[in-house]
Amino acid sequence: MLLAALRAPARAPRLYQSLRAQVAIRVHWGTLRTCSSSPSYPKGSTWKLLNRIPTPACLDSATLQGHQTSTSTFFPPEIEALYRGNQRFRDAVAASATPNLLKDLAAQGQHRVGEQVIFSVEPGVLFTTGNVANQFHEHDLNSKAVLAYAVDSLRVKHVIVMGHYGCGGVAAATLPHDARDQDDPVQAWIAPIRHIYETSDRPEIASHRAARKESGAKPTPPHLHDAGFRALVEENVKANVRRIARSGVISNHYKSLETDPERIGVFIHGWVYDIETGEVADLGVAVGPPGRTIPHTPFASRS
């Protein structure tokens, strides 16, 4: 699991800082940038590399589907910094002596890449905690304390729940279990994911359940590319975004905004990381303070 509280935008490349003045900006959720696409810049230029962000003004309706949209065509700078950092990470892998490194690691079941590496950020930008299979529960004092400290003391702007394809905890939730395993802490921990697997009507998950039931063979962990497995990873992230949004920490935070309108409201995002490509995608389930527009993100949309 990655529960990341985003404290501040990563430092922009020096070249980007010099070019940024050529782009229209406005103050909204901080200083945000409009669509940077421009035919006046040649293909293959550094400008194109640094600004390959499909901003809302450049997106088609299909890409925006599933987001709470508005007339705003801006990205929060903190989120944009993460997108650029993820692009730099993927570019660095592709240009290295081992461009297939991520696929090779995934094939070996070695897919733990640190969030600072994935987003190419400086230490201190992300305040994170992790556990098995992206779980957040009110009774888990560790995650709850991290969330409270991030929101109330660090005054973060964004909380991100980021799952990853190939998650072992999610895979385990698809396998049969003995009732006697309820005393097993791992089985108890992944029980909410098992409930999603057993009850979800999402087509990929329902098909996976039906195929497993019909086969009669001894179940084995699902393959990384199994559509039902990948869908379950995504649904688990969505479920935990909802839990955080309903948590006492966030509920109290949103109530405090009624008497302190100048305070920055926290947005909660659900993302997923592809361990083979290094790409981060937005599941389109962001939640924000009542009455405030959910900001767009430049990450690819997946729902």
N, C-alpha and C positions, 0 to 999 in steps of 0.2 A: 504493500500500500504506500502511496505517497499522499499525505495530507500536507499540502504546502501553503504556507501563509506568505504572500508576496509583499515584501516590505518596501522596495523601491526599485525603479527601473535600472537595469544594468547599464553601465557606461557605454555610450554609442561609439562606434569606430570614428576616428578623427575625420576621415573623409566624409562620412555621413553627416557629421556636425557641420562641416563647411557647406555641404550641399543642401542641408535642411532649410536654409534661409530662402531657397528658391521655391519652396513649396508652401502653399497656403496653410496657415495654422489658425487655431482659435482655442479659447479657453473653455473647456467642457470636460469634466472628470480630469482636470489637469490640462496640460498642453497636449493636444492631440492633432494628428495629421490627416489631411484629406488624401484622396486617391493620388498616388504618386506616378501613375502611368503617364508617359508623355512620348509622343512620336518623335520629338526633337532629339531624343537620345538614341544613339546607335545601338543595334543589337550587339550583345556580348560585352557591353560596357560595364564598368564597375557600378555605375548607377543602377543598371538593370539588376545586377547581382544583389546589391544591397536593398533594393526596393521592390523585390518580386512579391509584394504583399497584395493579395486580392482584396483591397479595401471595399467596404460596402457599396461605394459609388460605382465600383467596377464589377460587382457580383451580379449574377443573374438570379432570377427568382428561385430556381431549383436549389442553388447553393444556400440561399437564405432560409429555405423551408425548415421549420422546426425551431427557428429562433424567434424571440420576442423582438420584432423589428420596430423601428421608428423612423422618423425623417432624418435622424442623425447619421452622418456618414463618417464617423470617427472611431478610432480604436483607443482604449486606454494605453498610455505609453508603457505602463508596466507589462501589459499583455503583449504589446508589440515587441518589446525588448525580448521577451521569452521566445516569441516566434522567430525573430532574427537569430537569436542564440541557437535555437534548434536547427535552423537552416545552416548555420556555421558548423555545427556539430556534424551534420549529415554530409556537408561538403568536405569537411576534413577527412571523414572516413572514406569517402569516395575517391579523394585525391591521394590517399595514403598508399603505402606499399601493400597493404592488405585490404583492398576495397570490399571484400566479401566477409570481413571480420564479424559483423553483426549476425549474418546468416550462419556462419560457421559456429559462433557461440550459441545461437538459438538451437542449432541441430544437436549440440552437446548438452542442451539444457542449462547452459550458463548464460543467463540473460539479465543479471543484475548490474545495471549501469547507473551510477549516481546521478541524482537530479541536477547537480551542478554541472556535470559533464553533458547531460542531455540538452540543457538550456544554455550552456556556455556562460554561466554567470559567476560573478565574484563571490567569495565567501561572505555570508551575512545577508545576501539578497533574499534567499529563501529560508524560512524558518519551518522545518519539517519534522514529521514523525512518521513512523512506518509500522505496519503490523501485517499479519497474515490476511491476505485477500481483501484489502480495502475496507475493513470494518470500522464503523463508528457507532458506539452505543452510549447511552446516558450512564450506564453502570460501569463503563470503562473509564476509570479516573485518569489514566494516563492521557488518552486522546482528548478527553474533556478538559483536562488542565492545559494541554497544549493549545487547544482552541481558545480557551478563556484568556490565556496569557497573550496570544497573538492578537485577539480582538480588543481586549481591554487595556493591555499595557503597551504593546507594540503599535497598536492602532493601524493594523494592516488594512489594505483596500480589497484584497481578493483572497479567498480560500479555495484551493484547488484539490479535488479528489481525483487522483490519476491512477487508473488501473493499467494493466498491461496484458496483452494477449499471451497465452501460454501460462497463466497464473496457476501454480500448483494447488493452491487452496480452492480455487474455483473448480479445477479439474476433479479434486477429491469429492466435491459436493455432488458430482454427477454419478458417483459410484454407490452401489448398495452398501448399507451399513447394518450391523447387528444392533439390536436394541440395547445390548449390554455395553455398547460403545458410548452410551450417553455419559458415562463417567470419564471418558477420554476428553481432555480439555480441547484438543484440536477439533473433534467431532462436535462438541458443544459450540465451539467458536464459529464453525462454518455452517451451523444449522440454518441461519437465515438465508444463506445462499442456496442450500438444499431446498428450502421452501420455495424460493423463486424458481428453481429448476423443476420442481414437481407441480407447480401451479401456473407457471407463465403460459400465456396463450400466444406469445410471439412465435411466428411460424417456424423459425429455425430451431428454437428450443423444443417446441411441441413435436417436430419431426424427429429430433434427436431422441426424445423420450420414446416415441412410438417405435423407431427403428431398433432401439436397444431392447425394448420389451418383446418385439417380434423375433429377434435373432435367437434368443434362447441361449446364446453363448455366454461364457463367463465374461462379464464386463471388464474392459481395460480402460485406462485413462484415455481421454479423447486426444486426437491429433491436433497439433498446433493450428492447422488450417481448417479444422472442422467448424462449419458455419454455426452449429448450435453452441459449441464451446465458446466461440468468439462473441456470439450474441449474449451468452450468459455473463461473460466478463463485462460487457457493456451494461447489461441490466443491473448488475451488482453495483457498478459505479453510480448509476442513476438512483438506486435505492438509498445509497449512503449520502448522496447529495440531499435527498429528501429528509433523511434523518438529521443531518446537520442543520438544515433549514428549520426543522421543528425543535431543535435542541433548546434547552433553557438558556444557554449562552447566547445564541443568536436571537432568540425571542426577546430576551432582556435588552440586547443591543438595539434591536429595531424599536423597542419601546422608548429607549433613551433618545432616539432621534427626534421624537415628538417634542421634547423639551429642549433639545440641543440641535437645532436644524443645521448649524454650521459644521457639525461633526460629519466626517466622511462615513457613509454607509458601506457595509461590507457586501460584496457579491460572492456567491458560491458557484463554482464551476465544476463540471464533470468532464474529464478528458480521458483518453486512452492512448497508451504508447505501444507502437508496433515494434517488437523486439528484433525483427528481421530488417526493417528499413530505417529505424530510428525516428520515424515520423510520429508526431503527436496530432491527434484529431480531437475535435470538440464534439461532444455528444448532444449539444443543443439543449441542455436541461438547466441552464444557469438560473439562479434565484437571487433576487436582490431585495432591498428595502421596499415596503409597500409604497406604491405611487411613483417609484423611480424607474426609469427606462433601463432595461438590461442592455449593457454595452455589447456591441459586436466583437468578435475575435477574428483574427486573420487565419486561424488554423482551419484545416479542411473540416467540413461538417460531416458527421456520421451519426446516424440515429437508429 
